[in-house]
Amino acid sequence: MTLSLWQRTKSWIARLLRREVAPGHFESHAKFAWHGWLAGMPFVWPRREYLVYVPRGWSRWKRAPLLVLCHACKQTPEEIAEATRMTALADQQGWLILLPRQKESANPWHCWNWFDLRTAEGNGEAAIVAAQIETVVRHYRVDARRVLVAGMSAGGALAAVLGIRHAGLVHAAIVHSGLACGAAASPMTALGVMKRGPDTDVERIASDARRTASTEHGEALRVPLLALHGDDDDIVAPRNAIALVRQYLRLNGYPVIESPIVSGAVLPTADAESRETGVDGRTTTTRDWRVGEKLVARLVTVTGLGHAWSGGDSKFPYNDAHAPDATTLIGTFARDALA
């Protein structure tokens, strides 16, 4: 539920008099972006609504991190927030959460158009969400050095685009059951890419983005990645997670070995690896890659997990209640990635 400005003001005054901590709440906004026109649907107005979750006890006098959370297909911002219990993590960590909302005129299934050519280039819907981030950073006094973008499925693919194309704005990317930036050469090939892996050179996309970012910002680029994927995912093949990790290793300047079969088919040996088997028999494998002492990529794979948010509320579609809890993993990754 969102509150009007007057309601928020009265509530703030009452809490101040009683010295109470402000509860977490959602606020509704919308943002237009001139670069947000889609290549495949140029008639769709480049404006999207979004929610901001303001955590419990938030104050403008202290700069807070921002997590951008992009929902999956057939999902709403409210659903992904509730199903993942992300607001509880935000209250615990003091994070603001930005939740973009896809509209039906842009996609009848409410999917983010990660396969749109302009979006894959950093324009289109990537530009709209980037504009939302910039607005929230200014209006809520966000710590601009601690902006993370996350998403599930199509939302994860959009998060991957934002990490590659808007590296000066986004400082870490979290992709659950998603795909690499620019993985599909055209909207016509998107379904095949989901099943078989990229039909483009996603590592070259990252190398080009790294050169561009280094020229613009004049410093070594680092956008750490957390990729989570189930090995039973029959919607987005696990091969896409491998390609995604290789792409971000390239973006972060990691000396990636060439695959002896097909580029993106294998990963270089991790700098650290661990396995844990839960009471349900599922095994979680975590692999880390570092440049120097800095984390640049973490891949978490889960046996028996399909196309669903791990550890989510299973009363919602695309959520699996079994461990590990992806939301908890995001909290740990944020600490490691932004150190």
Secondary structure, DSSP 8 states (H G I E B T S, - for coil): -B--HHHHHHHHHHHHHHT-----EEEEEEEE-TT---SS-TTS-SEEEEEEEE-TT--TTS-EEEEEEE--TT--HHHHHHHHTHHHHHHHHT-EEEEE---TTT-TT----TTSHHHHTT-HHHHHHHHHHHHHHHHTTEEEEEEEEEEETHHHHHHHHHHHHTTTT--EEEEES---TT--SSGGGHHHHHHH--SS-HHHHHHHHHHHHHHHH-S-----EEEEEETT-SSS-THHHHHHHHHHHHHTT------SSSTTSS----SEEEEEE-TTS-EEEEEEEEETTEEEEEEEEETT--SSEET--TTSTTEE-SSS-HHHHHHHHHHHHT-
